[in-house]
Amino acid sequence: MALTDYEKYIRTEELLGLQKSPETLTCHDEMQFQIVHQAHELYMKLIEHELRFMATLLQADEVHRAITALGRVSRIQRVLLQSIELLDTMAPTDYMTVRTGLGRGSGQESPGFKMLLKLPQEVVWPAFAAFLERAGVTLRELYEHPHDHHDLFQLAEGLTDYDQLLQTWRARHLMLVYRIIGTGTPSLKGKHSDLLVHGMKTRFFPALWDVRDDIFADWTKAQEAQGKESGYHG
């Protein structure tokens, strides 16, 4: 039977042939495991596509379209987060069976994930910093007077969303690992609790977090100088 135009465009024959055949699966859950991770790589590829586009838009001073692109990235990241729930349904013993086929493979080797870690500093932040400079606004001014620079503030907050969701993705993935193989079992990359601590210290746009520290610290000092409580007790 001839392929439909849809099948030709989506290339369904190739796409659906990228998974193990039913008779070669190590266990029933391996189909889900493989498809979820393949889908993750595709979504990460789409995130890269959108972030590079966003940087190009900023270079052309098209801030509104750049904000829209960042909003799309956040939605894709949330799809990634939600899809991890599928893997929560695996029994630990089924995962152990899947690992016999995965060998020494690790999610840390994901090319899509590695790209998401590189893009913030190599592509996104340089484009954003150059745009701010052309606009004549410092990051401190932007966060002290956000409503005077609404579009720029939305752009910066869109980058913060990316950072926050990527950190959340890392933490959620490690929680999945905890659920499947426990909290103390060493992986190929080291002990998971150590990885979690290290990952949660990572900020992909550190300046966006530092500016909050600076503004809050100055506000606290001003409150104390007036004999007032900041209301923050850690």
C-alpha positions as CSV (number, residue, x, y, z in Angstrom):
1,M,0.0,0.0,0.0
2,A,1.3,3.4,-0.9
3,L,2.3,5.8,1.8
4,T,0.0,8.7,2.5
5,D,1.2,12.2,2.3
6,Y,1.1,12.4,6.1
7,E,3.3,9.3,6.4
8,K,5.8,10.7,3.9
9,Y,6.0,14.1,5.6
10,I,6.3,12.7,9.2
11,R,8.4,9.8,7.9
12,T,6.5,7.4,10.1
13,E,8.1,4.3,8.7
14,E,11.5,5.5,9.8
15,L,10.3,7.0,13.1
16,L,8.4,3.9,14.2
17,G,11.2,1.7,13.2
18,L,13.6,3.3,15.7
19,Q,12.4,1.2,18.6
20,K,13.2,-2.4,19.3
21,S,10.8,-4.9,17.8
22,P,8.4,-6.6,20.4
23,E,10.3,-9.9,20.1
24,T,13.7,-8.3,21.0
25,L,12.6,-6.3,24.0
26,T,14.3,-7.3,27.3
27,C,11.0,-6.7,29.1
28,H,7.6,-5.2,28.4
29,D,8.6,-1.7,29.8
30,E,11.6,-1.3,27.5
31,M,9.3,0.0,24.8
32,Q,8.2,2.8,27.0
33,F,11.7,3.5,28.3
34,Q,13.0,3.8,24.7
35,I,10.2,5.9,23.4
36,V,10.2,8.4,26.3
37,H,13.9,9.0,25.9
38,Q,13.7,9.3,22.1
39,A,10.9,11.8,22.5
40,H,13.0,13.8,25.0
41,E,15.8,14.1,22.5
42,L,13.3,15.4,19.9
43,Y,11.9,18.0,22.3
44,M,15.4,19.0,23.4
45,K,16.2,19.5,19.7
46,L,13.2,21.7,19.4
47,I,14.3,23.8,22.4
48,E,17.7,24.3,20.8
49,H,16.0,25.4,17.6
50,E,13.8,27.9,19.5
51,L,16.7,29.3,21.6
52,R,18.9,29.9,18.7
53,F,16.0,31.6,16.9
54,M,15.4,33.7,20.0
55,A,19.1,34.8,20.0
56,T,18.8,35.7,16.3
57,L,15.7,37.8,17.0
58,L,17.5,39.7,19.8
59,Q,20.3,40.5,17.4
60,A,17.7,42.0,15.1
61,D,16.1,43.9,18.1
62,E,12.8,41.9,17.7
63,V,12.2,41.7,21.4
64,H,8.5,40.8,21.2
65,R,9.1,37.8,19.0
66,A,12.0,36.8,21.2
67,I,9.6,36.8,24.2
68,T,7.2,34.6,22.3
69,A,10.0,32.1,21.5
70,L,11.0,31.9,25.1
71,G,7.3,31.3,26.1
72,R,7.3,28.4,23.7
73,V,10.5,27.0,25.2
74,S,9.0,27.0,28.6
75,R,6.0,25.0,27.4
76,I,8.3,22.5,25.8
77,Q,10.2,22.2,29.1
78,R,7.0,21.5,31.0
79,V,6.1,18.8,28.5
80,L,9.5,17.2,29.3
81,L,8.8,17.4,33.0
82,Q,5.4,15.9,32.7
83,S,6.6,13.0,30.5
84,I,9.0,11.8,33.2
85,E,5.9,10.6,35.1
86,L,5.6,7.8,32.6
87,L,8.9,6.4,33.8
88,D,7.6,6.4,37.4
89,T,5.4,3.5,36.5
90,M,8.4,1.2,36.0
91,A,9.2,-1.4,38.6
92,P,12.8,-1.3,39.8
93,T,13.4,-4.9,38.6
94,D,12.1,-4.0,35.1
95,Y,14.6,-1.1,34.9
96,M,17.4,-3.5,35.9
97,T,16.4,-5.7,33.0
98,V,16.4,-2.7,30.6
99,R,19.9,-1.8,31.8
100,T,21.2,-5.1,30.4
101,G,20.4,-3.7,26.9
102,L,21.4,-0.1,27.8
103,G,24.9,-1.3,28.9
104,R,27.0,1.5,30.3
105,G,24.7,4.2,28.8
106,S,23.7,7.1,31.0
107,G,21.3,10.0,30.6
108,Q,24.3,12.2,31.3
109,E,25.5,11.3,27.8
110,S,22.3,12.7,26.2
111,P,23.4,15.0,23.3
112,G,20.2,17.0,23.7
113,F,20.8,17.6,27.4
114,K,24.4,18.5,26.9
115,M,23.3,21.1,24.4
116,L,20.8,22.6,26.8
117,L,23.6,23.0,29.3
118,K,25.9,24.7,26.8
119,L,23.4,27.1,25.1
120,P,22.8,29.5,28.0
121,Q,26.4,30.8,28.2
122,E,27.5,30.2,24.6
123,V,24.4,31.5,22.7
124,V,21.6,32.9,24.8
125,W,23.3,35.1,27.3
126,P,25.7,36.9,24.9
127,A,22.7,37.8,22.7
128,F,20.7,39.0,25.8
129,A,23.6,41.0,27.2
130,A,24.3,42.7,23.9
131,F,20.6,43.6,23.6
132,L,20.6,45.2,27.0
133,E,23.7,47.2,26.2
134,R,22.1,48.5,23.0
135,A,19.0,49.4,25.0
136,G,21.1,51.3,27.5
137,V,19.7,49.5,30.5
138,T,21.7,47.6,33.1
139,L,20.4,44.4,34.7
140,R,20.3,46.3,38.0
141,E,18.2,49.1,36.6
142,L,15.9,46.6,34.9
143,Y,15.1,44.8,38.2
144,E,14.9,48.0,40.3
145,H,12.4,49.5,37.9
146,P,10.8,46.5,36.1
147,H,7.6,48.4,35.1
148,D,9.6,51.1,33.3
149,H,11.1,48.4,31.0
150,H,8.2,46.0,30.7
151,D,9.4,44.2,27.6
152,L,12.9,43.8,28.8
153,F,11.7,42.6,32.1
154,Q,9.5,39.9,30.5
155,L,12.5,38.8,28.4
156,A,14.7,38.5,31.5
157,E,12.0,36.6,33.3
158,G,11.6,34.3,30.4
159,L,15.3,33.5,30.7
160,T,14.8,32.9,34.4
161,D,12.0,30.5,33.6
162,Y,14.3,28.5,31.3
163,D,16.9,28.4,34.1
164,Q,14.4,27.4,36.7
165,L,12.8,24.7,34.6
166,L,16.1,23.3,33.6
167,Q,17.1,23.0,37.2
168,T,13.7,21.5,38.0
169,W,14.3,19.0,35.2
170,R,17.6,17.9,36.7
171,A,16.1,17.5,40.1
172,R,13.1,15.6,38.8
173,H,15.3,13.3,36.8
174,L,17.3,12.5,39.9
175,M,14.1,11.9,41.9
176,L,13.2,9.3,39.3
177,V,16.6,7.7,39.7
178,Y,16.0,7.6,43.5
179,R,12.6,6.0,42.9
180,I,13.9,3.3,40.6
181,I,17.3,2.3,42.2
182,G,17.3,4.0,45.6
183,T,19.0,7.1,47.1
184,G,22.4,5.6,48.0
185,T,23.2,3.4,45.0
186,P,26.2,4.7,43.1
187,S,25.7,5.2,39.4
188,L,28.2,5.2,36.6
189,K,28.7,8.9,37.2
190,G,28.9,8.8,41.0
191,K,26.6,8.8,44.0
192,H,23.2,10.3,43.1
193,S,22.9,12.5,46.3
194,D,26.2,14.1,45.4
195,L,25.0,14.7,41.9
196,L,21.8,16.3,43.2
197,V,23.7,18.7,45.5
198,H,26.0,19.7,42.7
199,G,23.2,20.1,40.1
200,M,21.1,22.3,42.4
201,K,24.1,24.7,42.8
202,T,24.2,25.3,39.1
203,R,22.8,28.5,37.8
204,F,22.6,28.7,34.0
205,F,22.2,32.5,34.0
206,P,23.9,33.4,37.3
207,A,23.6,37.2,36.8
208,L,19.8,36.9,36.9
209,W,19.9,35.3,40.3
210,D,22.7,37.5,41.7
211,V,20.8,40.7,40.9
212,R,18.0,39.5,43.1
213,D,20.5,39.0,46.0
214,D,21.9,42.4,45.5
215,I,18.6,44.2,45.4
216,F,17.2,42.3,48.4
217,A,20.4,42.9,50.4
218,D,20.3,46.7,49.7
219,W,16.6,46.8,50.6
220,T,17.3,44.9,53.9
221,K,20.0,47.4,54.8
222,A,17.7,50.3,54.1
223,Q,15.0,48.7,56.3
224,E,17.5,48.2,59.1
225,A,18.8,51.8,58.8
226,Q,15.2,52.9,59.5
227,G,14.9,50.6,62.4
228,K,12.5,48.4,60.5
229,E,12.3,44.6,60.2
230,S,12.8,43.2,56.7
231,G,10.2,40.5,57.5
232,Y,12.6,37.8,56.2
233,H,13.8,35.2,58.6
234,G,15.5,32.7,56.4
